[in-house]
Amino acid sequence: MMNHTLKGLCNLPAGTVITGKWHHQSYKLLKPLGHGANGAVYLAESAKGIVALKLSDNSEAVTSEVNVLRRFSKVQGVALGPSLLDVDDWAAPLMKKHISFYVMEYIRGEDFSTFIRKHGKEWVAILLLQLLSVLDKLHQEGWVFGDLKPENLLITGPPPTVRLLDVGGTTLQGRAVKEFTELYDRGYWGLGSRKAEPSYDLFAVAIIMIQSCCPIKLERKGDGRRQLISIIQADVMLRKYQTVLMKAIDGKYKRASEMKQDLLAAIGRPDHSHSKQRASQKTVQKSRRSKQRKRGKARGVLETALIIAVLLCAYAVYVYHQVLP
């Protein structure tokens, strides 16, 4: 249940100015971007432009998230998350206590689900290839993202590029995952523990793909594994990636790069279900044409017989008149 202080942090009015106690930087809140168990995130205006600012009454959580962002910034060649810009405390006048906050780069873009709805399911596999590259870097640094879900994936661009948001669930490997969302959690599906290891994130990647292609609301009903297999086999697109998805669901991948390699191979394979469908359509069309030809021949024979009958009648009449005196 949300405590009184956190509730207050989630309802700050637009125009509120946050000034750091130590660095004396000021930030004017513009609108809320979201909130979670450890704080609230706002769009804010600063001397350096638009930023994202997270406030929390849990200083330990802030320290942990700041450390993650700092580690992210040291990884070369890939943007794992938003850049860290400032860390400070705010003397909240109405709360009579110091509130920890940090300031991040504000990344403009669309969340994963919105992008897929606009551009089509064909983008799911392409974007997940990018995500697997990012996760592989993160895992090599000794972390697991934990709370991996479409809401924490932002698509920037052009070209469309996946970025991770909300590092609150990021956990050192070997520990228990700090934050998770049931639908993307293998423990919820009865398919593994909540130990922070690469396979935990890769299970979530599989569920993201299934959820993105599944037209109904996804929730566990009975045997989780059997249910997921049924959903995969019922969808034309998911069937193409069934082997990859089931290996991720069963925890058989040790590294994100392994899943990426298999996903890339599956993308390159021809879709036999479409081939069979096209072959079936061709067979039906061929059968129809054959029937039409047979009907055409039958009509031709009937028409010929009618013409001969008419000619014979006409000839009989002619002969009758010739023989009359």
C-alpha positions in Angstrom: 0.0 0.0 0.0 1.3 3.5 -0.9 2.6 5.4 2.1 1.6 9.0 2.8 4.9 10.6 1.7 5.0 8.6 -1.6 1.3 9.5 -2.2 2.3 13.1 -1.9 5.2 12.8 -4.3 2.9 11.3 -6.9 0.5 14.3 -6.8 2.8 17.3 -7.0 1.2 20.1 -9.1 2.6 21.3 -12.4 4.9 24.3 -11.8 6.4 22.9 -8.6 10.1 23.8 -8.4 12.6 21.2 -7.1 15.9 22.7 -6.0 18.8 20.5 -5.0 20.2 21.0 -1.5 23.8 20.3 -2.5 24.2 21.2 -6.2 21.6 24.0 -6.2 20.1 23.1 -9.6 16.4 23.9 -10.1 13.8 21.9 -12.0 10.3 23.0 -12.8 7.8 20.0 -12.9 5.7 20.0 -16.1 3.7 16.8 -15.8 3.9 13.3 -14.3 5.3 10.5 -16.4 4.5 7.6 -14.1 5.1 6.2 -10.6 6.0 2.9 -8.9 6.8 1.3 -5.6 9.9 3.5 -5.1 8.8 6.9 -6.3 7.4 9.1 -9.0 8.8 10.3 -12.3 8.1 13.8 -13.8 8.8 15.6 -17.0 10.7 18.7 -15.9 12.3 21.8 -17.3 15.9 22.7 -16.4 18.5 25.1 -17.4 19.8 22.5 -19.8 16.5 21.6 -21.4 13.7 19.0 -20.8 14.6 16.2 -18.4 13.0 13.3 -16.5 13.2 13.6 -12.7 12.5 10.8 -10.2 11.6 11.6 -6.6 11.6 9.0 -3.9 11.3 8.8 -0.1 13.5 5.6 -0.2 17.1 6.9 -0.3 18.5 3.4 -0.6 16.4 2.7 -3.7 17.6 5.9 -5.2 21.3 5.0 -4.5 20.8 1.6 -6.1 19.1 3.0 -9.2 21.8 5.7 -9.5 24.5 3.1 -9.3 22.9 1.1 -12.1 22.7 4.2 -14.3 26.3 5.0 -13.6 27.3 1.4 -14.6 25.1 1.7 -17.7 27.0 4.8 -18.8 30.3 2.9 -18.6 29.2 0.3 -21.1 30.6 1.1 -24.5 28.9 0.7 -27.9 25.2 0.5 -26.7 22.8 2.8 -24.9 21.4 0.6 -22.1 19.3 3.3 -20.5 18.9 7.0 -20.0 21.9 9.1 -19.2 22.3 10.3 -15.5 22.4 14.1 -15.2 22.1 14.9 -11.5 21.6 13.4 -8.0 20.5 15.5 -5.0 18.1 16.0 -2.1 15.1 18.3 -2.0 13.9 19.9 1.2 10.1 19.4 0.5 8.4 22.3 2.4 5.1 20.5 3.0 6.6 17.1 3.9 9.1 18.5 6.4 11.8 16.1 5.3 14.4 15.7 2.7 13.4 13.8 -0.5 16.0 12.1 -2.6 15.9 12.6 -6.4 17.9 12.1 -9.5 17.6 13.6 -13.0 17.9 11.6 -16.2 18.0 12.3 -19.9 14.4 12.5 -21.2 14.1 10.0 -24.1 11.4 10.9 -26.7 9.6 8.0 -28.3 6.7 5.6 -28.2 6.3 2.6 -25.8 6.7 -0.8 -27.4 3.0 -1.7 -27.6 2.0 1.6 -29.1 4.7 1.2 -31.8 3.6 -2.3 -32.7 -0.1 -1.3 -32.9 0.8 1.5 -35.4 3.4 -0.3 -37.5 2.3 -4.0 -37.3 3.4 -7.3 -35.7 6.1 -7.8 -38.3 8.2 -5.3 -36.2 8.1 -7.5 -33.0 10.9 -9.9 -33.9 13.1 -7.0 -35.4 12.8 -4.9 -32.2 13.3 -8.0 -30.0 16.6 -8.7 -31.8 17.8 -5.2 -30.7 16.5 -5.8 -27.2 18.5 -9.1 -26.9 21.7 -7.2 -27.9 21.1 -4.7 -25.1 20.3 -7.4 -22.6 23.4 -9.3 -23.5 25.5 -6.3 -22.7 23.6 -5.8 -19.4 24.1 -9.4 -18.4 27.8 -9.3 -19.2 28.0 -6.4 -16.7 26.6 -8.7 -14.1 23.0 -7.3 -13.9 19.5 -8.6 -14.7 16.9 -6.0 -15.8 14.1 -7.8 -13.8 11.0 -5.8 -14.5 11.1 -6.3 -18.3 7.8 -5.4 -20.0 6.5 -3.3 -22.9 5.9 -0.3 -20.7 9.7 -0.2 -19.9 10.7 -0.3 -23.5 10.8 2.9 -25.5 11.2 3.0 -29.3 13.1 6.0 -30.5 14.2 7.0 -34.0 14.3 6.9 -36.9 15.6 4.3 -37.3 13.4 2.5 -34.7 15.7 1.8 -31.7 14.9 0.1 -28.4 15.8 1.8 -25.2 15.3 0.5 -21.6 13.5 2.6 -19.1 12.9 2.4 -15.3 15.9 0.7 -13.9 14.1 0.2 -10.5 14.0 -3.6 -11.0 17.6 -4.0 -12.2 19.3 -6.6 -9.8 22.7 -8.0 -9.4 22.9 -11.6 -10.7 22.5 -14.2 -8.1 20.1 -12.2 -5.9 16.3 -12.2 -5.8 14.7 -9.9 -8.4 13.7 -6.7 -6.7 10.7 -5.7 -8.8 8.6 -7.6 -11.3 5.3 -7.6 -13.1 3.3 -10.8 -12.8 2.5 -11.4 -16.4 6.2 -11.3 -17.5 7.4 -13.2 -14.4 8.2 -16.9 -14.8 7.3 -17.5 -11.1 3.8 -16.3 -11.9 3.5 -18.9 -14.7 5.0 -21.6 -12.4 8.0 -22.0 -14.7 11.0 -21.0 -12.6 12.3 -19.0 -9.6 12.8 -15.3 -9.2 16.5 -15.6 -9.0 18.2 -12.8 -11.0 19.9 -14.6 -13.9 19.9 -14.0 -17.7 17.2 -16.7 -18.3 14.8 -14.6 -16.1 14.9 -11.7 -18.6 14.8 -14.0 -21.6 11.5 -15.6 -20.3 10.1 -12.1 -20.2 11.2 -11.5 -23.8 9.2 -14.6 -24.9 6.1 -13.3 -23.1 6.5 -9.9 -24.7 6.5 -11.5 -28.1 3.5 -13.7 -27.2 1.5 -10.7 -25.7 2.3 -8.6 -28.7 0.8 -11.1 -31.1 -2.0 -12.5 -28.9 -5.4 -10.7 -29.6 -6.8 -11.6 -26.1 -5.7 -10.5 -22.6 -3.0 -12.9 -21.4 -3.3 -14.4 -18.0 -2.5 -17.7 -16.4 -5.2 -20.3 -16.2 -4.1 -23.7 -14.9 -0.9 -25.3 -16.3 1.1 -22.3 -17.4 3.4 -24.1 -19.9 0.6 -25.9 -21.6 -1.4 -22.7 -21.9 1.5 -20.8 -23.5 2.1 -23.7 -26.0 -1.6 -23.6 -27.0 -1.4 -19.8 -27.5 1.7 -20.1 -29.6 0.3 -22.9 -31.8 -2.9 -21.0 -32.4 -1.1 -18.0 -34.0 0.4 -18.1 -37.5 3.3 -15.7 -36.6 4.1 -17.3 -33.2 4.2 -20.8 -34.7 7.2 -19.6 -36.8 9.1 -18.8 -33.6 7.8 -21.7 -31.5 11.2 -23.4 -31.0 12.8 -20.1 -29.9 9.9 -19.2 -27.6 9.8 -22.6 -25.9 13.5 -22.6 -25.3 13.2 -19.2 -23.6 10.1 -20.3 -21.6 11.9 -23.5 -20.4 15.0 -21.5 -19.4 17.3 -23.3 -21.8 19.1 -20.1 -22.9 22.1 -19.1 -20.8 22.9 -16.0 -22.8 20.8 -13.4 -24.7 23.1 -13.8 -27.6 22.0 -17.5 -28.0 18.4 -16.5 -28.2 19.2 -13.7 -30.6 21.0 -16.1 -32.9 18.1 -18.5 -33.0 15.6 -15.7 -33.5 17.6 -14.3 -36.4 17.7 -17.8 -38.0 13.9 -18.2 -37.5 13.3 -14.8 -39.2 15.3 -16.0 -42.2 13.4 -19.3 -42.6 10.5 -19.4 -45.1 7.0 -19.5 -43.5 5.8 -22.9 -44.5 2.3 -22.3 -43.1 1.9 -19.6 -45.7 3.3 -21.8 -48.4 0.8 -24.6 -47.5 -2.0 -22.0 -47.5 -1.0 -20.8 -50.9 -0.7 -24.4 -52.2 -4.1 -25.2 -50.8 -5.5 -22.1 -52.5 -3.9 -23.1 -55.8 -5.4 -26.6 -55.5 -8.9 -25.1 -54.9 -8.5 -22.7 -57.8 -7.3 -25.6 -60.1 -10.2 -27.7 -59.1 -12.6 -24.8 -59.8 -11.1 -24.3 -63.3 -11.3 -28.0 -64.0 -15.0 -28.0 -63.1 -15.6 -24.9 -65.1 -13.9 -26.6 -68.1 -16.1 -29.7 -67.7 -19.2 -27.6 -67.4 -18.1 -25.7 -70.5 -17.6 -28.9 -72.5 -21.0 -30.2 -71.4 -22.7 -27.0 -72.4 -20.9 -27.2 -75.8 -22.1 -30.8 -76.4 -25.7 -29.8 -75.5 -25.6 -26.7 -77.7 -24.2 -28.8 -80.6 -27.0 -31.4 -80.2 -29.6 -28.7 -80.2 -28.2 -27.2 -83.3 -28.2 -30.6 -85.1 -31.7 -31.3 -84.0 -32.9 -27.9 -85.3 -31.1 -28.5 -88.6 -32.6 -32.0 -88.9 -36.1 -30.6 -88.3 -35.5 -27.9 -90.9 -34.2 -30.5 -93.4 -37.2 -32.7 -92.7 -39.6 -29.9 -93.4 -37.7 -29.0 -96.6 -37.9 -32.7 -97.9 -41.6 -32.8 -97.0 -42.4 -29.8 -99.1 -40.2 -31.1 -102.0 -42.2 -34.4 -102.3 -45.6 -32.8 -102.2 -47.3 -32.6 -105.6 
